[in-house]
Amino acid sequence: MKRIAVLTSGGDAPGMNAAIRAVVRKGHHHGMEVVGVYRGYTGLIQGDFVSMNLGSVGDIIHRGGTVLYSARSEEFKTPEGQAKAVENLKKQGVDALVVIGGDGSFRGAQKLTQQGIPTVGVPGTIDNDIPGTDFTIGFDTAINTVIECIDRIRDTATSHERTYVVEVMGRDAGDIALWAGLADGAESILIPEAPHDLNEIVERLERGSRRGKKHSIIIVAEGVGSGVDIGRRIKEKTGAETRVTVLGHIQRGGSPTAFDRVLASRMGAKAVDLLLEGKKDQMVASRRNQIVGLDFEEAFAMKHHPDMSIYNLASILAI
Ligand code: ADP
């Protein structure tokens, strides 16, 4: 294996740069050339490659986003698009590819392996929703951003004795809401994986108020529904002042935490090791703090579940 390529695809996540850096530096450590591909699969189809030497990934470990840019490509989902991508990789003399992205990107990676380009995946998404890995790159940074925002909201919530509803990201997975909710002592956490009862939430609010609580925080994962709508319904039921904050894309940016930088460095390096061992059609996974290779097929057969013990604990502690 002489020459490998790396790209970032799908939704970006803080720590992707640290993963790119690890792939480039680990590749060079083993005497390989590394090329970057701009804008994910779009760049593969357009032949948008850049040679990456050791210096090209200097000063990026602490930066959010991705220096290779990211994109979604409908064309890559077609056999013609994939054929163009394979042709460009062969023209560039690329022996193998590392795809940093979410599970959609991994489906694309599998197509490339099937067409003769050994490809491995590195899980990068703030949602932590990739089956087979305990953590994804970017999740820790996102929950730290969320709790920083909620700490600020809590200050003003206390001053004005209000209920705040905070909508966080997570269309299908409640992990961000769950972890941030426990870390922030939220009164209620609404996630797509668990049913909620608005009457029970209101009772909880009223119990807290009787005990002298000055404010309440309710965290809603976007997959449950609109935070604005839930805030309005709570206000109708309680008659109390209720404000809503939708955190939005603030959660996707920012300098990665130490945890994400370490995870990304370990995962990027492991991707190179897997390729050197002749592995393909695999993703890198963090399982019980071990960084391992896992067959895409095995991962695709699994379903991601958030840790419901955290949900139950948060409910007990936020009485
Ligand atoms: P993520 O990787 O964050 O889950 P997407 O689901 O949008 O993001 O996937 C990123 C890109 O991966 C898509 O734009 C597409 O180019 C490619 N992709 C997704 N699913 C497939 C598939 N089934 N076959 C081939 N390519 C796919």
Boltz pocket constraint, residues with backbone or C-beta under 6 A from the ligand:
constraints:
  - pocket:
      binder: B
      contacts: [[A, 9], [A, 10], [A, 11], [A, 41], [A, 71], [A, 72], [A, 73], [A, 74], [A, 75], [A, 76], [A, 77], [A, 101], [A, 102], [A, 103], [A, 104], [A, 105], [A, 106], [A, 107], [A, 108], [A, 109], [A, 111], [A, 124], [A, 125]]
      max_distance: 6.0
